[in-house]
Amino acid sequence: MDAGIPRSPATRVVTTGRPAAEPDAPLNEPVTFASTFHAGGDVGYGRYGNPSWTALESVLGDLEGGRALAFASGLAASSAVMSLLPEGAVVVAPDCAYLGVLDQLRERATQGRLTLRQLPVTDTDGIAAAAKGAAMVWLESPTNPNLDVADIAAAAAAARAAGALTVVDNTFATPLLQRPLELGADVVVHSVTKLLAGHSDVVLGAVVTTDDAVYDRLDAHRRLHGAIPGPMEAYLAVRGLRTLSVRLERAQANATELASRLRAHRSVNVVRYPGFGTMCSIEVAGGAESADAVVAAVGLWVHSTSLGGVESSLERRRRWPTESPTVDESLLRLSVGIEDVEDLWADLSRALDTI
Ligand SMILES: *Cc1c(COP(=O)(O)O)cnc(C)c1O
């Protein structure tokens, strides 16, 4: 109908996944609370499908350039992807990444179900060498919480040559800043909980792939094992996604400004900011104790785990016992929101001044 109208990602995040444009049809897909559907259609049952999931999957699939499946959480999505692995498979994974994903891989390794080869995501040559004989190369970029960046194209090419599937956790970049499938990855995983939903009120995950066989296996896994999204969560995620482009623009501008000011603060030893995105990690002088003091001293910044909401939050990551030992004890992970940057700086710099 409107073929020929240019649609960049910032436009499609607003327009994709709408119901057919008919008189009096709602502009956006409403939330459909239903376990039971009249027989004879494509859905069949509430564990197999729901129009509110489909809307979310259309948007994410379109933005990433593949077909999407929504899951109950980011970890339900990563668990489904790991179900693709044959028993005894070799998996190449980062030595630092979201701890829940690494815990899932370690659990399987401890059970003797896979062999794990862990390397820094920045070690492209090492990843390429480790991919030989592996079934899967798992990447996360930028990594949580060290914010290291992988060369996805090079790693995916090496994995493909070795016959391994490349999976990229794209939670921190979002498809507006990085599209791993275009760089040669086979599967993208998201914690929709974070920037995509964006308002700290939803737990949800998704997988996107260009591989139809992988899609079918993940769909079958979701139908059988039941880690399905709630329709309300899917609806809220689409509602949040509509503003992703403007939220990202503002939060990224704030993060860039704060990163440069933090580099000049005497209490900050290291600033980890990849030059894009809304996350910034800092290592503060005086170790864990002074990092905890900063967390206790802020007022506007929220002390909480999770990230990617409109509100700025922070936490010391090593407070979690299974966090990677590659993460410094003094590291504070900052999730930069969309508040006024001067207010954010005033609060954070005052807290840093106390140590
Ligand atoms: C939070 C997070 C996850 C896990 O997602 P949940 O929605 O909390 O299950 C996976 N990967 C990254 C990078 C995350 O930040």
The ligand as a Tripos MOL2 file, in Angstrom:
@<TRIPOS>MOLECULE
LIG
   15    15     1     0     0
SMALL
NO_CHARGES

@<TRIPOS>ATOM
      1 C1         19.2630   -8.7840   32.2570 C.3       1 LIG1
      2 C2         20.0430   -9.4590   31.2100 C.ar      1 LIG1
      3 C3         19.7250  -10.7620   30.8020 C.ar      1 LIG1
      4 C4         18.6460  -11.5710   31.4700 C.3       1 LIG1
      5 O1         17.3750  -11.0770   31.1860 O.3       1 LIG1
      6 P1         16.1040  -11.2190   32.1710 P.3       1 LIG1
      7 O2         15.0390  -10.5380   31.4210 O.co2     1 LIG1
      8 O3         16.4780  -10.5770   33.4730 O.co2     1 LIG1
      9 O4         15.8640  -12.6980   32.3480 O.co2     1 LIG1
     10 C5         20.4580  -11.3230   29.7640 C.ar      1 LIG1
     11 N1         21.4650  -10.6360   29.1750 N.ar      1 LIG1
     12 C6         21.8030   -9.3940   29.5490 C.ar      1 LIG1
     13 C7         22.9270   -8.7040   28.8530 C.3       1 LIG1
     14 C8         21.1040   -8.7670   30.5750 C.ar      1 LIG1
     15 O5         21.4640   -7.5210   30.9500 O.3       1 LIG1
@<TRIPOS>BOND
     1     1     2 1
     2     2     3 ar
     3     2    14 ar
     4     3     4 1
     5     3    10 ar
     6     4     5 1
     7     5     6 1
     8     6     7 2
     9     6     8 1
    10     6     9 1
    11    10    11 ar
    12    11    12 ar
    13    12    13 1
    14    12    14 ar
    15    14    15 1
@<TRIPOS>SUBSTRUCTURE
     1 LIG1         1 GROUP 0 **** ****
